[in-house]
Amino acid sequence: MNDPERIAREAVACELINNATAPPEGLHCAGTYDSWQCWPHAAPNTTVYRPCPVFVPGFSPELMAHKECMANGSWFRHPETGQPWSNYTTCIKPEDDMSDIIAVYECGYSISLVALLLSLFILLYFKNLRCARITVHMNLFASFAANNALWLVWYGLVVPSPDTLRDSPVWCCALNTILQYAMLTTYTWMLCEGLYLHTVLVSAFVSERRLLRALLLLGWGLPVTSAAIYAGRRGAAGDTICWSDEGQPRPELIVLACGALLLNVAFLCNIVRVLCTKLRAGGSVGGAGGPPRPSATALHALRATCLLAPLLGLQYLLMLIRPEPTERWWLAYEYVSALTTSLQGLCVAVLYCFCNGEVLAQLRRRWRVLTFRPRANSATATTVSFVRSGAGAPEDKV
């Protein structure tokens, strides 16, 4: 998205610079402005080089862009658009090309978003599923869905538009702030999942209504402070490129995210400890002289803890140390990170909705209702009644 005022202003400045420079004698390509930077006059069959613009993420300022002046005294035109074209493809180092990784993110976020929205529809449709645990799941799904949708908007509107990144309009900075808030809500709601599970397992007597209210405040309210501090610091520093520079992790964001993950690790360790204690104490004798067998409930709960990693976001602990682009395993890290991050919503939706026994039971029950054929059943009942009557069975004994 271009800023007309900026383009007009810089085009006028470029024209003044070129007018102050004597063009080559005879046929030549007139100096021009391509909405990114100013190009000087050029002689036919020559190539003009300019440093790559610094405001485009991924471009290396030490590399050079170029523009070709044809033999007929006109600038080279792109064969697809037919418009004068400046070649900025040389501004990206091969190891810095993130287009394939961004495509993985977009594909993963899209798949996860569809799964999450379908999960929310199912949980909202079946009123019998409403309980505190399902409500916590629904809020987690909603946070992931919002995060995925905002990332898709960012990749669709901001990343492909260097002009937007350069101008840093208010809406773009606001979108970045909302995106950071949505990302933080995924961490806080993963924390709420861990806190809820830990509370109901460890504390026998707890008011689920009060617990749910506290979790709602924690999940959606806690990230507001971090996002506000983030926006304030960015605005005060006058940061550009829509506040999307890849520098050191922002402390107001990383502290909350890492704190949530570490607390979930502590919750999970204590949950496993409690379950193991129940396993040892809840066994029943399998036979005369036989070894004690753990109760089925405790075994089921212990198996369920193996599925808690995506729910609590513990896989992020494996991706904390990001290698430098010069490392051999940097590209593998980026692909693994893209897959685990973008598909976590799908994983959570599959494990805690599509594979949930209560949800499957409701779906099967609904399917039986939809596929019930009253006419066929009515005809069958009539036939049975006729046969019994013809056989001489008295009606008062039917």
Secondary structure as a PSIPRED ss2 file (coil, helix, strand):
# PSIPRED VFORMAT (PSIPRED V4.0)

   1 M C   1.000  0.000  0.000
   2 N C   1.000  0.000  0.000
   3 D C   1.000  0.000  0.000
   4 P H   0.000  1.000  0.000
   5 E H   0.000  1.000  0.000
   6 R H   0.000  1.000  0.000
   7 I H   0.000  1.000  0.000
   8 A H   0.000  1.000  0.000
   9 R H   0.000  1.000  0.000
  10 E H   0.000  1.000  0.000
  11 A H   0.000  1.000  0.000
  12 V H   0.000  1.000  0.000
  13 A H   0.000  1.000  0.000
  14 C H   0.000  1.000  0.000
  15 E H   0.000  1.000  0.000
  16 L H   0.000  1.000  0.000
  17 I H   0.000  1.000  0.000
  18 N H   0.000  1.000  0.000
  19 N H   0.000  1.000  0.000
  20 A C   1.000  0.000  0.000
  21 T C   1.000  0.000  0.000
  22 A C   1.000  0.000  0.000
  23 P C   1.000  0.000  0.000
  24 P C   1.000  0.000  0.000
  25 E C   1.000  0.000  0.000
  26 G C   1.000  0.000  0.000
  27 L C   1.000  0.000  0.000
  28 H C   1.000  0.000  0.000
  29 C E   0.000  0.000  1.000
  30 A C   1.000  0.000  0.000
  31 G C   1.000  0.000  0.000
  32 T E   0.000  0.000  1.000
  33 Y E   0.000  0.000  1.000
  34 D C   1.000  0.000  0.000
  35 S C   1.000  0.000  0.000
  36 W C   1.000  0.000  0.000
  37 Q C   1.000  0.000  0.000
  38 C E   0.000  0.000  1.000
  39 W E   0.000  0.000  1.000
  40 P C   1.000  0.000  0.000
  41 H C   1.000  0.000  0.000
  42 A E   0.000  0.000  1.000
  43 A C   1.000  0.000  0.000
  44 P C   1.000  0.000  0.000
  45 N C   1.000  0.000  0.000
  46 T E   0.000  0.000  1.000
  47 T E   0.000  0.000  1.000
  48 V E   0.000  0.000  1.000
  49 Y E   0.000  0.000  1.000
  50 R E   0.000  0.000  1.000
  51 P E   0.000  0.000  1.000
  52 C C   1.000  0.000  0.000
  53 P C   1.000  0.000  0.000
  54 V C   1.000  0.000  0.000
  55 F C   1.000  0.000  0.000
  56 V C   1.000  0.000  0.000
  57 P C   1.000  0.000  0.000
  58 G C   1.000  0.000  0.000
  59 F C   1.000  0.000  0.000
  60 S C   1.000  0.000  0.000
  61 P C   1.000  0.000  0.000
  62 E C   1.000  0.000  0.000
  63 L C   1.000  0.000  0.000
  64 M E   0.000  0.000  1.000
  65 A E   0.000  0.000  1.000
  66 H E   0.000  0.000  1.000
  67 K E   0.000  0.000  1.000
  68 E E   0.000  0.000  1.000
  69 C E   0.000  0.000  1.000
  70 M C   1.000  0.000  0.000
  71 A C   1.000  0.000  0.000
  72 N C   1.000  0.000  0.000
  73 G C   1.000  0.000  0.000
  74 S C   1.000  0.000  0.000
  75 W E   0.000  0.000  1.000
  76 F C   1.000  0.000  0.000
  77 R E   0.000  0.000  1.000
  78 H C   1.000  0.000  0.000
  79 P C   1.000  0.000  0.000
  80 E C   1.000  0.000  0.000
  81 T C   1.000  0.000  0.000
  82 G C   1.000  0.000  0.000
  83 Q C   1.000  0.000  0.000
  84 P E   0.000  0.000  1.000
  85 W C   1.000  0.000  0.000
  86 S C   1.000  0.000  0.000
  87 N E   0.000  0.000  1.000
  88 Y C   1.000  0.000  0.000
  89 T H   0.000  1.000  0.000
  90 T H   0.000  1.000  0.000
  91 C H   0.000  1.000  0.000
  92 I C   1.000  0.000  0.000
  93 K C   1.000  0.000  0.000
  94 P H   0.000  1.000  0.000
  95 E H   0.000  1.000  0.000
  96 D H   0.000  1.000  0.000
  97 D C   1.000  0.000  0.000
  98 M C   1.000  0.000  0.000
  99 S H   0.000  1.000  0.000
 100 D H   0.000  1.000  0.000
 101 I H   0.000  1.000  0.000
 102 I H   0.000  1.000  0.000
 103 A H   0.000  1.000  0.000
 104 V H   0.000  1.000  0.000
 105 Y H   0.000  1.000  0.000
 106 E H   0.000  1.000  0.000
 107 C H   0.000  1.000  0.000
 108 G H   0.000  1.000  0.000
 109 Y H   0.000  1.000  0.000
 110 S H   0.000  1.000  0.000
 111 I H   0.000  1.000  0.000
 112 S H   0.000  1.000  0.000
 113 L H   0.000  1.000  0.000
 114 V H   0.000  1.000  0.000
 115 A H   0.000  1.000  0.000
 116 L H   0.000  1.000  0.000
 117 L H   0.000  1.000  0.000
 118 L H   0.000  1.000  0.000
 119 S H   0.000  1.000  0.000
 120 L H   0.000  1.000  0.000
 121 F H   0.000  1.000  0.000
 122 I H   0.000  1.000  0.000
 123 L H   0.000  1.000  0.000
 124 L H   0.000  1.000  0.000
 125 Y H   0.000  1.000  0.000
 126 F C   1.000  0.000  0.000
 127 K H   0.000  1.000  0.000
 128 N H   0.000  1.000  0.000
 129 L H   0.000  1.000  0.000
 130 R C   1.000  0.000  0.000
 131 C C   1.000  0.000  0.000
 132 A H   0.000  1.000  0.000
 133 R H   0.000  1.000  0.000
 134 I H   0.000  1.000  0.000
 135 T H   0.000  1.000  0.000
 136 V H   0.000  1.000  0.000
 137 H H   0.000  1.000  0.000
 138 M H   0.000  1.000  0.000
 139 N H   0.000  1.000  0.000
 140 L H   0.000  1.000  0.000
 141 F H   0.000  1.000  0.000
 142 A H   0.000  1.000  0.000
 143 S H   0.000  1.000  0.000
 144 F H   0.000  1.000  0.000
 145 A H   0.000  1.000  0.000
 146 A H   0.000  1.000  0.000
 147 N H   0.000  1.000  0.000
 148 N H   0.000  1.000  0.000
 149 A H   0.000  1.000  0.000
 150 L H   0.000  1.000  0.000
 151 W H   0.000  1.000  0.000
 152 L H   0.000  1.000  0.000
 153 V H   0.000  1.000  0.000
 154 W H   0.000  1.000  0.000
 155 Y H   0.000  1.000  0.000
 156 G H   0.000  1.000  0.000
 157 L H   0.000  1.000  0.000
 158 V C   1.000  0.000  0.000
 159 V C   1.000  0.000  0.000
 160 P C   1.000  0.000  0.000
 161 S C   1.000  0.000  0.000
 162 P H   0.000  1.000  0.000
 163 D H   0.000  1.000  0.000
 164 T H   0.000  1.000  0.000
 165 L H   0.000  1.000  0.000
 166 R H   0.000  1.000  0.000
 167 D H   0.000  1.000  0.000
 168 S C   1.000  0.000  0.000
 169 P C   1.000  0.000  0.000
 170 V H   0.000  1.000  0.000
 171 W H   0.000  1.000  0.000
 172 C H   0.000  1.000  0.000
 173 C H   0.000  1.000  0.000
 174 A H   0.000  1.000  0.000
 175 L H   0.000  1.000  0.000
 176 N H   0.000  1.000  0.000
 177 T H   0.000  1.000  0.000
 178 I H   0.000  1.000  0.000
 179 L H   0.000  1.000  0.000
 180 Q H   0.000  1.000  0.000
 181 Y H   0.000  1.000  0.000
 182 A H   0.000  1.000  0.000
 183 M H   0.000  1.000  0.000
 184 L H   0.000  1.000  0.000
 185 T H   0.000  1.000  0.000
 186 T H   0.000  1.000  0.000
 187 Y H   0.000  1.000  0.000
 188 T H   0.000  1.000  0.000
 189 W H   0.000  1.000  0.000
 190 M H   0.000  1.000  0.000
 191 L H   0.000  1.000  0.000
 192 C H   0.000  1.000  0.000
 193 E H   0.000  1.000  0.000
 194 G H   0.000  1.000  0.000
 195 L H   0.000  1.000  0.000
 196 Y H   0.000  1.000  0.000
 197 L H   0.000  1.000  0.000
 198 H H   0.000  1.000  0.000
 199 T H   0.000  1.000  0.000
 200 V H   0.000  1.000  0.000
 201 L H   0.000  1.000  0.000
 202 V H   0.000  1.000  0.000
 203 S C   1.000  0.000  0.000
 204 A C   1.000  0.000  0.000
 205 F C   1.000  0.000  0.000
 206 V C   1.000  0.000  0.000
 207 S C   1.000  0.000  0.000
 208 E H   0.000  1.000  0.000
 209 R H   0.000  1.000  0.000
 210 R H   0.000  1.000  0.000
 211 L H   0.000  1.000  0.000
 212 L H   0.000  1.000  0.000
 213 R H   0.000  1.000  0.000
 214 A H   0.000  1.000  0.000
 215 L H   0.000  1.000  0.000
 216 L H   0.000  1.000  0.000
 217 L H   0.000  1.000  0.000
 218 L H   0.000  1.000  0.000
 219 G H   0.000  1.000  0.000
 220 W H   0.000  1.000  0.000
 221 G H   0.000  1.000  0.000
 222 L H   0.000  1.000  0.000
 223 P H   0.000  1.000  0.000
 224 V H   0.000  1.000  0.000
 225 T H   0.000  1.000  0.000
 226 S H   0.000  1.000  0.000
 227 A H   0.000  1.000  0.000
 228 A H   0.000  1.000  0.000
 229 I H   0.000  1.000  0.000
 230 Y H   0.000  1.000  0.000
 231 A H   0.000  1.000  0.000
 232 G H   0.000  1.000  0.000
 233 R H   0.000  1.000  0.000
 234 R H   0.000  1.000  0.000
 235 G H   0.000  1.000  0.000
 236 A H   0.000  1.000  0.000
 237 A H   0.000  1.000  0.000
 238 G C   1.000  0.000  0.000
 239 D C   1.000  0.000  0.000
 240 T C   1.000  0.000  0.000
 241 I H   0.000  1.000  0.000
 242 C H   0.000  1.000  0.000
 243 W H   0.000  1.000  0.000
 244 S C   1.000  0.000  0.000
 245 D C   1.000  0.000  0.000
 246 E C   1.000  0.000  0.000
 247 G C   1.000  0.000  0.000
 248 Q C   1.000  0.000  0.000
 249 P C   1.000  0.000  0.000
 250 R C   1.000  0.000  0.000
 251 P H   0.000  1.000  0.000
 252 E H   0.000  1.000  0.000
 253 L H   0.000  1.000  0.000
 254 I H   0.000  1.000  0.000
 255 V H   0.000  1.000  0.000
 256 L H   0.000  1.000  0.000
 257 A H   0.000  1.000  0.000
 258 C H   0.000  1.000  0.000
 259 G H   0.000  1.000  0.000
 260 A H   0.000  1.000  0.000
 261 L H   0.000  1.000  0.000
 262 L H   0.000  1.000  0.000
 263 L H   0.000  1.000  0.000
 264 N H   0.000  1.000  0.000
 265 V H   0.000  1.000  0.000
 266 A H   0.000  1.000  0.000
 267 F H   0.000  1.000  0.000
 268 L H   0.000  1.000  0.000
 269 C H   0.000  1.000  0.000
 270 N H   0.000  1.000  0.000
 271 I H   0.000  1.000  0.000
 272 V H   0.000  1.000  0.000
 273 R H   0.000  1.000  0.000
 274 V H   0.000  1.000  0.000
 275 L H   0.000  1.000  0.000
 276 C H   0.000  1.000  0.000
 277 T H   0.000  1.000  0.000
 278 K H   0.000  1.000  0.000
 279 L H   0.000  1.000  0.000
 280 R H   0.000  1.000  0.000
 281 A H   0.000  1.000  0.000
 282 G C   1.000  0.000  0.000
 283 G C   1.000  0.000  0.000
 284 S E   0.000  0.000  1.000
 285 V E   0.000  0.000  1.000
 286 G C   1.000  0.000  0.000
 287 G C   1.000  0.000  0.000
 288 A C   1.000  0.000  0.000
 289 G C   1.000  0.000  0.000
 290 G C   1.000  0.000  0.000
 291 P C   1.000  0.000  0.000
 292 P E   0.000  0.000  1.000
 293 R E   0.000  0.000  1.000
 294 P C   1.000  0.000  0.000
 295 S C   1.000  0.000  0.000
 296 A H   0.000  1.000  0.000
 297 T H   0.000  1.000  0.000
 298 A H   0.000  1.000  0.000
 299 L H   0.000  1.000  0.000
 300 H H   0.000  1.000  0.000
 301 A H   0.000  1.000  0.000
 302 L H   0.000  1.000  0.000
 303 R H   0.000  1.000  0.000
 304 A H   0.000  1.000  0.000
 305 T H   0.000  1.000  0.000
 306 C C   1.000  0.000  0.000
 307 L C   1.000  0.000  0.000
 308 L H   0.000  1.000  0.000
 309 A H   0.000  1.000  0.000
 310 P H   0.000  1.000  0.000
 311 L H   0.000  1.000  0.000
 312 L H   0.000  1.000  0.000
 313 G C   1.000  0.000  0.000
 314 L H   0.000  1.000  0.000
 315 Q H   0.000  1.000  0.000
 316 Y H   0.000  1.000  0.000
 317 L H   0.000  1.000  0.000
 318 L H   0.000  1.000  0.000
 319 M H   0.000  1.000  0.000
 320 L C   1.000  0.000  0.000
 321 I C   1.000  0.000  0.000
 322 R C   1.000  0.000  0.000
 323 P C   1.000  0.000  0.000
 324 E C   1.000  0.000  0.000
 325 P C   1.000  0.000  0.000
 326 T C   1.000  0.000  0.000
 327 E C   1.000  0.000  0.000
 328 R C   1.000  0.000  0.000
 329 W C   1.000  0.000  0.000
 330 W H   0.000  1.000  0.000
 331 L H   0.000  1.000  0.000
 332 A H   0.000  1.000  0.000
 333 Y H   0.000  1.000  0.000
 334 E H   0.000  1.000  0.000
 335 Y H   0.000  1.000  0.000
 336 V H   0.000  1.000  0.000
 337 S H   0.000  1.000  0.000
 338 A H   0.000  1.000  0.000
 339 L H   0.000  1.000  0.000
 340 T H   0.000  1.000  0.000
 341 T H   0.000  1.000  0.000
 342 S H   0.000  1.000  0.000
 343 L C   1.000  0.000  0.000
 344 Q H   0.000  1.000  0.000
 345 G H   0.000  1.000  0.000
 346 L H   0.000  1.000  0.000
 347 C H   0.000  1.000  0.000
 348 V H   0.000  1.000  0.000
 349 A H   0.000  1.000  0.000
 350 V H   0.000  1.000  0.000
 351 L H   0.000  1.000  0.000
 352 Y H   0.000  1.000  0.000
 353 C H   0.000  1.000  0.000
 354 F H   0.000  1.000  0.000
 355 C C   1.000  0.000  0.000
 356 N C   1.000  0.000  0.000
 357 G H   0.000  1.000  0.000
 358 E H   0.000  1.000  0.000
 359 V H   0.000  1.000  0.000
 360 L H   0.000  1.000  0.000
 361 A H   0.000  1.000  0.000
 362 Q H   0.000  1.000  0.000
 363 L H   0.000  1.000  0.000
 364 R H   0.000  1.000  0.000
 365 R H   0.000  1.000  0.000
 366 R H   0.000  1.000  0.000
 367 W H   0.000  1.000  0.000
 368 R H   0.000  1.000  0.000
 369 V H   0.000  1.000  0.000
 370 L H   0.000  1.000  0.000
 371 T C   1.000  0.000  0.000
 372 F C   1.000  0.000  0.000
 373 R C   1.000  0.000  0.000
 374 P H   0.000  1.000  0.000
 375 R H   0.000  1.000  0.000
 376 A H   0.000  1.000  0.000
 377 N H   0.000  1.000  0.000
 378 S H   0.000  1.000  0.000
 379 A H   0.000  1.000  0.000
 380 T H   0.000  1.000  0.000
 381 A H   0.000  1.000  0.000
 382 T H   0.000  1.000  0.000
 383 T H   0.000  1.000  0.000
 384 V H   0.000  1.000  0.000
 385 S H   0.000  1.000  0.000
 386 F H   0.000  1.000  0.000
 387 V H   0.000  1.000  0.000
 388 R H   0.000  1.000  0.000
 389 S H   0.000  1.000  0.000
 390 G H   0.000  1.000  0.000
 391 A C   1.000  0.000  0.000
 392 G C   1.000  0.000  0.000
 393 A C   1.000  0.000  0.000
 394 P C   1.000  0.000  0.000
 395 E H   0.000  1.000  0.000
 396 D H   0.000  1.000  0.000
 397 K H   0.000  1.000  0.000
 398 V C   1.000  0.000  0.000
